[in-house]
Amino acid sequence: MVVKQKILVTGANGQLGKELQELSDEFLVFDFIFLSREELSIHDAESVKQAFKKYAPQYCINCAAYTAVDKAETDQENAFLINGEATGVLASACKEYNTRFIHISTDYVFDGKATAPYKTDAATNPQSIYGESKLLGEQKAIACNDQTVIIRTSWVYSAFGKNFVKTMLRLMSEKTEINVVNDQVGSPTYAADLAKAILSIVSSGNWYPGIYHFSNKGVISWYDFAVAIKELSGSHCTVNPIPSSAYPTPARRPFYSVMDTSRIVEVYGIEPEDWKSSLVKCLKRL
């Protein structure tokens, strides 16, 4: 009898966690353990230890995160606890139980002032509490477990949870015109593609620790993204481009969020799909 390797997934009810659940049926060589925030408080070292003792996973994919970017500005304690300290707790448990750890990070660790795609070793300089808390998570993960794989991603959307695509679809159905910022550029990431990339790393049998970038191919503004959603969904809503200054938010958004994905291509042969073809797939599901 073949003993299946176990993959523990935290934050199971988030966008990425849900996409991994959907995809798990295609990876029957693994046993998946999906734990939601209610089932596992990742900042509680004792709870984490008990979970690792109980399940003895070979892999842990940390999809749990504090993602309320604006709320983090005033709720700093929780942002740093969940995105920072808790990542260290998980990384330490992975080291103790010989579990391979994959942690998901973000483009917000950069200041958004670049003019060329950010390489994995580019200088970090977060401009928001959310970005600072996610950078702390990266630092804790590597300090507690130098065998960690970190995947930074950007502009995540899916058929699940709250995200830009679903918000645009709702607003376009309610209004005749909407305003969307056109001076922030980046690369959208379909969470289903990210989930597939993660499971490709796990099933490759190879393990090369370090930082990787993953997003779909292409560089667009939020306005371009909204226009594509409008056209592909057949909406008649008018989309107006506006500068970020006309839409102030508590947390500063990076003006440039494009990341260089060449390392994940070279090391693991994972070639990201074009952003538009992935958007088409997501809209079909919705």
C-alpha positions as CSV (number, residue, x, y, z in Angstrom):
1,M,0.0,0.0,0.0
2,V,1.4,3.4,-1.0
3,V,1.3,6.0,1.8
4,K,0.3,9.3,0.3
5,Q,2.2,12.4,1.2
6,K,0.1,14.9,3.1
7,I,-0.3,18.6,2.3
8,L,-1.5,20.9,5.0
9,V,-3.2,24.1,3.7
10,T,-3.9,27.0,6.0
11,G,-6.4,29.7,5.3
12,A,-8.5,27.2,3.4
13,N,-11.5,29.5,3.0
14,G,-9.6,32.3,1.2
15,Q,-9.4,32.7,-2.6
16,L,-6.2,30.6,-3.0
17,G,-7.3,28.1,-0.4
18,K,-10.6,27.5,-2.2
19,E,-8.8,27.2,-5.6
20,L,-6.4,24.6,-4.1
21,Q,-9.5,22.7,-2.8
22,E,-11.0,22.7,-6.3
23,L,-7.7,21.5,-7.8
24,S,-7.0,18.8,-5.2
25,D,-9.1,16.3,-7.1
26,E,-6.6,16.4,-9.9
27,F,-3.7,15.6,-7.5
28,L,-4.9,12.3,-6.0
29,V,-1.3,11.2,-5.2
30,F,-1.6,13.6,-2.2
31,D,-3.7,13.7,0.9
32,F,-4.9,17.3,1.5
33,I,-5.8,18.7,4.9
34,F,-7.6,22.0,4.5
35,L,-7.8,24.1,7.7
36,S,-9.7,27.4,7.9
37,R,-8.9,30.2,10.3
38,E,-11.5,28.8,12.7
39,E,-9.9,25.4,12.6
40,L,-6.3,26.6,13.1
41,S,-5.0,29.9,14.5
42,I,-1.7,30.1,12.9
43,H,-0.3,32.6,15.4
44,D,-1.0,30.1,18.3
45,A,2.2,28.1,18.5
46,E,0.6,25.4,20.6
47,S,-2.3,24.9,18.2
48,V,0.1,24.8,15.3
49,K,2.3,22.2,17.1
50,Q,-0.8,20.0,17.8
51,A,-1.9,20.2,14.2
52,F,1.6,19.2,13.0
53,K,1.7,16.3,15.5
54,K,-1.7,15.1,14.5
55,Y,-1.3,15.3,10.7
56,A,2.5,15.0,10.2
57,P,2.3,16.7,6.8
58,Q,5.2,16.5,4.3
59,Y,4.2,20.0,2.9
60,C,2.5,23.1,4.4
61,I,1.1,25.8,2.1
62,N,0.3,29.0,4.0
63,C,-2.6,30.7,2.3
64,A,-3.7,32.4,5.6
65,A,-3.2,36.1,5.6
66,Y,-4.6,39.5,6.8
67,T,-5.5,40.9,3.4
68,A,-7.6,44.0,4.4
69,V,-5.0,46.5,3.0
70,D,-6.8,49.7,4.2
71,K,-8.0,48.3,7.5
72,A,-4.4,47.2,8.3
73,E,-3.4,50.9,8.6
74,T,-5.5,51.2,11.9
75,D,-5.5,47.5,12.8
76,Q,-1.7,47.2,12.9
77,E,-1.4,44.7,15.7
78,N,-3.5,42.0,13.9
79,A,-1.8,42.6,10.6
80,F,1.6,42.1,12.0
81,L,0.4,39.1,14.1
82,I,-1.1,37.2,11.2
83,N,1.1,38.2,8.3
84,G,4.3,38.5,10.3
85,E,4.6,36.6,13.6
86,A,2.3,33.7,12.6
87,T,4.4,33.0,9.5
88,G,7.4,32.5,11.8
89,V,5.4,30.1,13.9
90,L,4.5,28.0,10.9
91,A,8.0,28.1,9.5
92,S,9.4,26.9,12.9
93,A,6.9,24.1,13.0
94,C,7.8,23.0,9.5
95,K,11.5,22.9,10.4
96,E,10.8,20.9,13.5
97,Y,8.6,18.3,11.7
98,N,10.7,18.2,8.5
99,T,7.8,19.7,6.5
100,R,8.4,21.7,3.3
101,F,7.0,25.2,3.7
102,I,5.5,27.3,0.9
103,H,4.5,30.8,2.0
104,I,2.6,33.3,-0.2
105,S,3.7,36.9,-0.2
106,T,2.9,40.1,-2.2
107,D,4.1,42.8,-4.5
108,Y,3.3,45.3,-1.7
109,V,6.8,44.5,-0.2
110,F,8.1,46.9,-2.9
111,D,7.6,50.7,-3.1
112,G,6.1,50.7,-6.6
113,K,8.6,53.2,-7.9
114,A,10.4,50.9,-10.3
115,T,10.2,51.2,-14.1
116,A,11.2,47.6,-14.9
117,P,9.8,44.4,-13.5
118,Y,11.0,43.6,-9.9
119,K,13.4,40.7,-9.7
120,T,13.3,38.4,-6.7
121,D,16.4,40.0,-5.2
122,A,15.2,43.6,-5.7
123,A,15.3,45.9,-2.7
124,T,12.1,45.8,-0.6
125,N,10.6,49.1,0.7
126,P,6.9,48.7,1.7
127,Q,4.8,51.8,1.7
128,S,1.9,50.5,3.8
129,I,1.3,48.5,7.0
130,Y,0.0,45.6,5.0
131,G,3.3,45.6,2.9
132,E,5.4,45.9,6.1
133,S,3.5,43.0,7.8
134,K,4.0,40.8,4.7
135,L,7.7,41.6,4.5
136,L,8.0,40.7,8.2
137,G,6.4,37.4,7.3
138,E,9.0,36.7,4.6
139,Q,11.8,37.7,7.0
140,K,10.4,35.5,9.8
141,A,9.9,32.5,7.4
142,I,13.5,32.6,6.2
143,A,15.0,33.3,9.7
144,C,13.1,30.3,11.2
145,N,13.4,28.0,8.3
146,D,16.0,28.6,5.5
147,Q,14.3,25.8,3.4
148,T,11.2,27.9,2.9
149,V,9.8,28.7,-0.6
150,I,8.2,32.1,-0.8
151,I,6.0,33.0,-3.7
152,R,5.2,36.7,-4.2
153,T,2.1,37.4,-6.2
154,S,0.0,40.4,-7.3
155,W,-3.6,41.5,-8.0
156,V,-5.2,38.2,-7.1
157,Y,-8.7,37.4,-8.2
158,S,-10.8,34.3,-8.5
159,A,-14.4,32.9,-8.5
160,F,-14.3,33.0,-4.7
161,G,-14.2,35.7,-2.1
162,K,-14.0,39.4,-2.5
163,N,-11.8,40.7,-5.4
164,F,-11.5,43.3,-8.1
165,V,-13.2,41.2,-10.8
166,K,-16.3,40.4,-8.7
167,T,-16.5,44.0,-7.5
168,M,-16.4,45.3,-11.1
169,L,-19.1,42.9,-12.2
170,R,-21.3,44.0,-9.4
171,L,-20.8,47.7,-9.9
172,M,-21.3,47.3,-13.7
173,S,-24.6,45.7,-13.0
174,E,-25.7,48.4,-10.6
175,K,-24.4,51.6,-12.3
176,T,-24.3,53.2,-15.8
177,E,-20.8,54.5,-15.3
178,I,-17.9,53.9,-12.9
179,N,-14.4,55.4,-12.3
180,V,-11.3,53.3,-12.2
181,V,-7.7,54.4,-11.5
182,N,-5.4,54.3,-14.6
183,D,-2.0,55.2,-13.1
184,Q,-1.4,52.1,-11.2
185,V,0.0,49.2,-13.3
186,G,0.7,45.6,-12.6
187,S,-0.1,42.0,-13.6
188,P,-3.3,40.3,-12.5
189,T,-3.1,36.8,-11.0
190,Y,-5.9,34.3,-11.4
191,A,-5.8,32.3,-8.1
192,A,-6.5,29.1,-10.0
193,D,-3.3,29.6,-12.0
194,L,-1.3,30.3,-8.8
195,A,-2.8,27.2,-7.1
196,K,-1.7,25.1,-10.1
197,A,1.8,26.6,-10.0
198,I,2.1,25.8,-6.3
199,L,1.0,22.2,-6.8
200,S,3.4,21.9,-9.8
201,I,6.3,22.8,-7.4
202,V,5.1,20.2,-4.8
203,S,4.6,17.4,-7.3
204,S,7.9,18.1,-9.1
205,G,9.7,16.3,-6.3
206,N,12.4,19.0,-6.5
207,W,12.9,21.5,-3.7
208,Y,14.8,24.7,-4.3
209,P,14.2,27.2,-1.4
210,G,14.1,30.9,-1.9
211,I,11.9,33.6,-3.3
212,Y,9.9,33.3,-6.5
213,H,7.5,35.7,-8.3
214,F,4.3,34.5,-9.9
215,S,1.6,36.5,-11.8
216,N,-0.1,36.1,-15.1
217,K,1.7,37.6,-18.2
218,G,1.1,41.1,-19.3
219,V,1.2,44.6,-17.9
220,I,-2.0,46.6,-17.5
221,S,-3.6,49.3,-15.3
222,W,-6.6,48.8,-13.1
223,Y,-8.6,50.8,-15.7
224,D,-7.5,48.4,-18.5
225,F,-8.5,45.5,-16.3
226,A,-11.9,47.0,-15.8
227,V,-12.4,47.7,-19.5
228,A,-11.5,44.0,-20.3
229,I,-14.0,42.8,-17.7
230,K,-16.7,45.1,-19.2
231,E,-16.0,43.9,-22.7
232,L,-15.8,40.2,-21.9
233,S,-18.9,40.2,-19.7
234,G,-20.9,42.2,-22.3
235,S,-21.7,45.1,-19.9
236,H,-22.8,48.5,-21.3
237,C,-21.5,50.4,-18.3
238,T,-19.1,53.3,-19.1
239,V,-15.7,53.0,-17.5
240,N,-13.9,56.3,-16.9
241,P,-10.1,56.5,-16.2
242,I,-9.1,58.6,-13.2
243,P,-5.8,59.3,-11.4
244,S,-5.1,57.8,-8.0
245,S,-5.3,61.3,-6.5
246,A,-9.0,61.3,-7.3
247,Y,-9.5,58.1,-5.3
248,P,-7.6,58.5,-2.0
249,T,-7.3,55.3,0.2
250,P,-5.9,54.9,3.8
251,A,-3.1,52.7,2.5
252,R,-0.7,53.7,-0.3
253,R,-1.0,51.6,-3.4
254,P,2.2,50.8,-5.4
255,F,2.1,52.6,-8.8
256,Y,4.2,49.9,-10.4
257,S,3.6,46.3,-9.3
258,V,5.1,44.3,-12.2
259,M,7.2,41.4,-11.1
260,D,9.8,39.4,-13.0
261,T,8.6,35.8,-13.1
262,S,11.7,34.4,-14.8
263,R,13.0,32.5,-11.8
264,I,10.0,30.3,-11.4
265,V,10.2,29.6,-15.2
266,E,13.9,28.7,-15.1
267,V,13.8,26.6,-11.9
268,Y,10.5,24.9,-12.1
269,G,9.5,25.3,-15.7
270,I,6.3,27.0,-14.7
271,E,5.2,29.3,-17.6
272,P,2.5,31.8,-16.5
273,E,-0.5,32.2,-18.8
274,D,-1.5,35.5,-20.4
275,W,-3.7,37.6,-18.1
276,K,-6.6,37.9,-20.6
277,S,-7.0,34.2,-21.3
278,S,-7.1,33.5,-17.5
279,L,-9.7,36.3,-17.0
280,V,-11.8,34.6,-19.7
281,K,-11.6,31.3,-17.8
282,C,-12.6,33.0,-14.5
283,L,-15.6,34.9,-16.1
284,K,-16.9,31.6,-17.6
285,R,-16.9,30.1,-14.1
286,L,-18.7,33.2,-12.7
